[in-house]
């Protein structure tokens, strides 16, 4: 699909006017109580903070650990938008997107560190391929190992074969987990994918204007899956670019409230199903809701038992 074809695409009900992109890149970071990790993230972004054709916007979700004060003091060119409470991932990023001026917008987790030149590679790749609506980087764990950050869209089987599921842990090479996580691809080549992780996701400004912002009904989790789903429907490609590398110290923020995050993960599963997969068949919807609810209860019970055992071990 050519850029001209996309320009002719009718603007749908989710369209949002963002105004002209006068800069090349806007990096939008949402933070909640990850001051030290945020500082490392911002240090890795100094070349972009200092670049007059880029901007870095920090949306702080009511942190109480001094995160916004640190950013304002130590990185004076970062634009800090401090919120009074935790608004959630999608809503906070949308605040940053609305305030941005970049042709390309990167939503970036506060617990990441960007390798030198990674964002230049991503912007250059978007320049060359105007049919790409969203682009994801190669994410690495803290120890340098690969973090599976591009996947296929979820299905009913995903409930049992996702990244953290018991079946995936017990049988990591089973074909259902491998299909969803795309482990058979090796993640070492540029490829079109269903969705890329919101920990580091670059989107084209005109794409967002036509498919809409992140869905704020998702407080945490699945908003990136939903966004990429809508980007596909809008006629753009979603691509994974392994040459651009970003270290992601995964879960440092969400571990602070594990019970709430377990609930939000499963709530997001249900919201995504209702939005994109439900066909209005009551029995099927009830069965899906029940399955997600039972799984949520089991995970909360397991986490509670683990926390008790750890508490006894420490005492």
Secondary structure as UniProt FT lines:
FT   HELIX           3..7
FT   TURN            13..14
FT   STRAND          23..31
FT   HELIX           35..44
FT   HELIX           46..49
FT   TURN            52..53
FT   STRAND          54..61
FT   HELIX           67..74
FT   TURN            76..77
FT   STRAND          79..83
FT   HELIX           89..99
FT   STRAND          102..109
FT   TURN            110..111
FT   STRAND          112..114
FT   TURN            116..117
FT   HELIX           118..128
FT   TURN            130..131
FT   STRAND          132..140
FT   TURN            142..143
FT   STRAND          146..147
FT   STRAND          150..151
FT   TURN            156..157
FT   HELIX           158..161
FT   TURN            163..164
FT   HELIX           166..170
FT   TURN            172..173
FT   HELIX           175..181
FT   HELIX           183..185
FT   TURN            186..187
FT   STRAND          191..192
FT   STRAND          195..196
FT   TURN            198..199
FT   STRAND          200..204
FT   HELIX           205..211
FT   TURN            216..217
FT   HELIX           223..233
FT   TURN            234..235
FT   STRAND          237..248
FT   TURN            250..253
FT   HELIX           254..257
FT   HELIX           258..272
FT   HELIX           273..277
FT   HELIX           282..314
//
